[in-house]
Amino acid sequence: MLGKEVRALQHFIAVHLWPANPNIHPGRLYALFHEHVDRKVYDRNPLFYEEFDDLSAEWCQKINDERIAVWTAAVQQSGGAVGGIEDVPHLKPYIEEAYFGQIHDTSTLCSVFSTNDGFKGFRCPMKQVDGGWVPDFNNRYFTEDIPCTVAIYKGVSEIVGVPTPAIDEIMTFFQQFMGKEYVKEGSLCGQDAAETMAPQSFGVRCLRDLGVSAGGPGAGA
């Protein structure tokens, strides 16, 4: 398709655990704003990717590791019915492949973002106020990424029983500024959890509900 190789995935769980925005934006944002408090004003709005730093890479890697652990558990618990371990890539090699030829330094996770021509020019989700800048918690990086995609990582993790302390920390921190409660005491059971796109919002509680039974395919097996 369009001169690109198309590789079919075996189950849509793999798509929802892909190393896309929910593996990138929240880690970068948490590195930037983990010390944020109400009414704190910042003197500038940094570049989201070109100023990507080691702390941002560290949090993105934590999300990556939890995401891969969730996928690995899904593969093992389904007996491979959802696909193979190799079907869902790690973040760094995925970015290298997706932006091949546009990255000047591929030596670290930090550098594949900070030296990536495909990511140039994007500012952080902030808005200007008197005296400087503040995070814009109505921006899609928060209102879409947290409940619509990161929550799916979290929801699938609960289905397969894999702890996600980094994802929990990020969701719990940002939800307070969004006026929401998705995660409560480490579980996706807050008063606003049903607003998310997590599988549980649609009545999914186990692999069987996704058409996969332990050890093999088949919703009714």
C-alpha positions as a Python dict, from the first residue, in 0.01 Angstrom:
ca = {
    (1, 'M'): (0, 0, 0),
    (2, 'L'): (150, 333, -115),
    (3, 'G'): (479, 154, -161),
    (4, 'K'): (489, 48, 205),
    (5, 'E'): (492, -301, 343),
    (6, 'V'): (168, -388, 519),
    (7, 'R'): (190, -641, 801),
    (8, 'A'): (-136, -775, 939),
    (9, 'L'): (-164, -818, 1313),
    (10, 'Q'): (-343, -1115, 1463),
    (11, 'H'): (-558, -934, 1720),
    (12, 'F'): (-661, -574, 1782),
    (13, 'I'): (-504, -584, 2131),
    (14, 'A'): (-171, -544, 1950),
    (15, 'V'): (-290, -221, 1787),
    (16, 'H'): (-399, -79, 2122),
    (17, 'L'): (-59, -161, 2275),
    (18, 'W'): (135, 0, 1991),
    (19, 'P'): (421, 241, 2081),
    (20, 'A'): (238, 550, 1960),
    (21, 'N'): (130, 872, 2134),
    (22, 'P'): (36, 713, 2469),
    (23, 'N'): (391, 581, 2501),
    (24, 'I'): (542, 920, 2415),
    (25, 'H'): (333, 1221, 2517),
    (26, 'P'): (257, 1128, 2881),
    (27, 'G'): (620, 1043, 2961),
    (28, 'R'): (745, 1367, 2815),
    (29, 'L'): (472, 1567, 2990),
    (30, 'Y'): (537, 1404, 3326),
    (31, 'A'): (908, 1481, 3299),
    (32, 'L'): (818, 1844, 3229),
    (33, 'F'): (543, 1894, 3485),
    (34, 'H'): (589, 1635, 3763),
    (35, 'E'): (649, 1917, 4012),
    (36, 'H'): (354, 2123, 3892),
    (37, 'V'): (113, 2278, 4141),
    (38, 'D'): (-192, 2497, 4086),
    (39, 'R'): (-113, 2852, 3977),
    (40, 'K'): (252, 2773, 3902),
    (41, 'V'): (364, 2982, 3602),
    (42, 'Y'): (654, 2893, 3371),
    (43, 'D'): (873, 3149, 3198),
    (44, 'R'): (867, 2978, 2856),
    (45, 'N'): (703, 2711, 2644),
    (46, 'P'): (976, 2464, 2543),
    (47, 'L'): (995, 2263, 2225),
    (48, 'F'): (830, 1929, 2286),
    (49, 'Y'): (1076, 1712, 2094),
    (50, 'E'): (1388, 1916, 2018),
    (51, 'E'): (1435, 1979, 2391),
    (52, 'F'): (1353, 1619, 2479),
    (53, 'D'): (1578, 1529, 2774),
    (54, 'D'): (1699, 1222, 2960),
    (55, 'L'): (1422, 1240, 3220),
    (56, 'S'): (1162, 1242, 2943),
    (57, 'A'): (1329, 939, 2785),
    (58, 'E'): (1338, 765, 3123),
    (59, 'W'): (963, 798, 3171),
    (60, 'C'): (889, 698, 2812),
    (61, 'Q'): (1105, 390, 2868),
    (62, 'K'): (912, 306, 3184),
    (63, 'I'): (585, 320, 2993),
    (64, 'N'): (743, 113, 2716),
    (65, 'D'): (857, -156, 2959),
    (66, 'E'): (514, -182, 3120),
    (67, 'R'): (340, -186, 2782),
    (68, 'I'): (564, -468, 2658),
    (69, 'A'): (510, -661, 2982),
    (70, 'V'): (135, -633, 2930),
    (71, 'W'): (162, -756, 2572),
    (72, 'T'): (392, -1042, 2671),
    (73, 'A'): (142, -1154, 2934),
    (74, 'A'): (-143, -1137, 2682),
    (75, 'V'): (53, -1351, 2437),
    (76, 'Q'): (145, -1607, 2701),
    (77, 'Q'): (-198, -1626, 2861),
    (78, 'S'): (-368, -1668, 2523),
    (79, 'G'): (-124, -1931, 2404),
    (80, 'G'): (-28, -1702, 2118),
    (81, 'A'): (-386, -1646, 2003),
    (82, 'V'): (-337, -1267, 2010),
    (83, 'G'): (-7, -1287, 1820),
    (84, 'G'): (362, -1326, 1888),
    (85, 'I'): (589, -1138, 2126),
    (86, 'E'): (760, -977, 1826),
    (87, 'D'): (435, -832, 1690),
    (88, 'V'): (440, -532, 1925),
    (89, 'P'): (770, -341, 1906),
    (90, 'H'): (967, -149, 2163),
    (91, 'L'): (951, 229, 2134),
    (92, 'K'): (1306, 312, 2022),
    (93, 'P'): (1337, 71, 1726),
    (94, 'Y'): (984, 160, 1619),
    (95, 'I'): (1067, 533, 1603),
    (96, 'E'): (1391, 456, 1420),
    (97, 'E'): (1202, 258, 1159),
    (98, 'A'): (910, 500, 1126),
    (99, 'Y'): (1141, 800, 1083),
    (100, 'F'): (1423, 630, 896),
    (101, 'G'): (1653, 885, 734),
    (102, 'Q'): (1517, 1173, 942),
    (103, 'I'): (1703, 1104, 1268),
    (104, 'H'): (2055, 1242, 1301),
    (105, 'D'): (2150, 1048, 1615),
    (106, 'T'): (1998, 709, 1692),
    (107, 'S'): (2227, 627, 1984),
    (108, 'T'): (1969, 679, 2262),
    (109, 'L'): (1596, 699, 2313),
    (110, 'C'): (1638, 1066, 2396),
    (111, 'S'): (1825, 1140, 2073),
    (112, 'V'): (1579, 965, 1842),
    (113, 'F'): (1334, 1235, 1945),
    (114, 'S'): (1559, 1537, 1995),
    (115, 'T'): (1742, 1496, 1662),
    (116, 'N'): (1440, 1386, 1459),
    (117, 'D'): (1357, 1619, 1169),
    (118, 'G'): (1006, 1475, 1159),
    (119, 'F'): (935, 1616, 1503),
    (120, 'K'): (1068, 1968, 1459),
    (121, 'G'): (877, 2275, 1567),
    (122, 'F'): (619, 2135, 1807),
    (123, 'R'): (569, 2328, 2130),
    (124, 'C'): (438, 2187, 2456),
    (125, 'P'): (65, 2192, 2534),
    (126, 'M'): (73, 2518, 2727),
    (127, 'K'): (-119, 2844, 2714),
    (128, 'Q'): (2, 3198, 2771),
    (129, 'V'): (-112, 3383, 3082),
    (130, 'D'): (-2, 3696, 3264),
    (131, 'G'): (359, 3643, 3359),
    (132, 'G'): (432, 3344, 3139),
    (133, 'W'): (292, 3002, 3053),
    (134, 'V'): (89, 2727, 3222),
    (135, 'P'): (0, 2372, 3113),
    (136, 'D'): (-321, 2360, 2912),
    (137, 'F'): (-504, 2068, 3067),
    (138, 'N'): (-780, 2108, 2807),
    (139, 'N'): (-532, 2026, 2532),
    (140, 'R'): (-572, 1693, 2350),
    (141, 'Y'): (-239, 1572, 2493),
    (142, 'F'): (-430, 1546, 2820),
    (143, 'T'): (-799, 1513, 2730),
    (144, 'E'): (-738, 1251, 2461),
    (145, 'D'): (-411, 1079, 2549),
    (146, 'I'): (-493, 1008, 2914),
    (147, 'P'): (-851, 869, 2894),
    (148, 'C'): (-853, 748, 2534),
    (149, 'T'): (-519, 573, 2494),
    (150, 'V'): (-312, 550, 2814),
    (151, 'A'): (-624, 418, 2985),
    (152, 'I'): (-632, 134, 2732),
    (153, 'Y'): (-278, 34, 2831),
    (154, 'K'): (-397, 39, 3192),
    (155, 'G'): (-717, -148, 3120),
    (156, 'V'): (-546, -431, 2933),
    (157, 'S'): (-286, -450, 3210),
    (158, 'E'): (-562, -524, 3461),
    (159, 'I'): (-709, -791, 3236),
    (160, 'V'): (-379, -980, 3223),
    (161, 'G'): (-274, -896, 3579),
    (162, 'V'): (41, -694, 3511),
    (163, 'P'): (121, -404, 3748),
    (164, 'T'): (188, -64, 3588),
    (165, 'P'): (333, 165, 3857),
    (166, 'A'): (469, 426, 3611),
    (167, 'I'): (144, 450, 3417),
    (168, 'D'): (-47, 469, 3746),
    (169, 'E'): (175, 751, 3870),
    (170, 'I'): (132, 953, 3552),
    (171, 'M'): (-245, 908, 3530),
    (172, 'T'): (-296, 978, 3900),
    (173, 'F'): (-87, 1294, 3883),
    (174, 'F'): (-247, 1452, 3577),
    (175, 'Q'): (-606, 1356, 3651),
    (176, 'Q'): (-612, 1591, 3950),
    (177, 'F'): (-550, 1889, 3721),
    (178, 'M'): (-807, 1763, 3471),
    (179, 'G'): (-1079, 1743, 3736),
    (180, 'K'): (-1110, 1368, 3685),
    (181, 'E'): (-1057, 1047, 3877),
    (182, 'Y'): (-973, 755, 3650),
    (183, 'V'): (-727, 566, 3868),
    (184, 'K'): (-790, 510, 4237),
    (185, 'E'): (-546, 327, 4462),
    (186, 'G'): (-370, 179, 4161),
    (187, 'S'): (-682, 49, 3987),
    (188, 'L'): (-889, 180, 3700),
    (189, 'C'): (-1189, 220, 3928),
    (190, 'G'): (-1214, 594, 3990),
    (191, 'Q'): (-1546, 774, 3962),
    (192, 'D'): (-1468, 878, 3602),
    (193, 'A'): (-1317, 548, 3484),
    (194, 'A'): (-1625, 469, 3275),
    (195, 'E'): (-1550, 776, 3060),
    (196, 'T'): (-1228, 620, 2935),
    (197, 'M'): (-1178, 401, 2630),
    (198, 'A'): (-1043, 120, 2848),
    (199, 'P'): (-1189, -224, 2771),
    (200, 'Q'): (-1367, -226, 3108),
    (201, 'S'): (-1584, 66, 2994),
    (202, 'F'): (-1735, -172, 2739),
    (203, 'G'): (-1788, -464, 2972),
    (204, 'V'): (-1459, -638, 2897),
    (205, 'R'): (-1310, -802, 3205),
    (206, 'C'): (-1101, -1089, 3067),
    (207, 'L'): (-939, -1222, 2750),
    (208, 'R'): (-1244, -1435, 2686),
    (209, 'D'): (-1451, -1116, 2651),
    (210, 'L'): (-1215, -1017, 2368),
    (211, 'G'): (-1279, -1341, 2183),
    (212, 'V'): (-968, -1508, 2322),
    (213, 'S'): (-959, -1783, 2579),
    (214, 'A'): (-662, -1887, 2787),
    (215, 'G'): (-448, -2111, 2572),
    (216, 'G'): (-611, -2038, 2236),
    (217, 'P'): (-869, -1858, 2021),
    (218, 'G'): (-1242, -1873, 2060),
    (219, 'A'): (-1481, -1664, 2268),
    (220, 'G'): (-1665, -1967, 2394),
    (221, 'A'): (-1375, -2206, 2446),
}
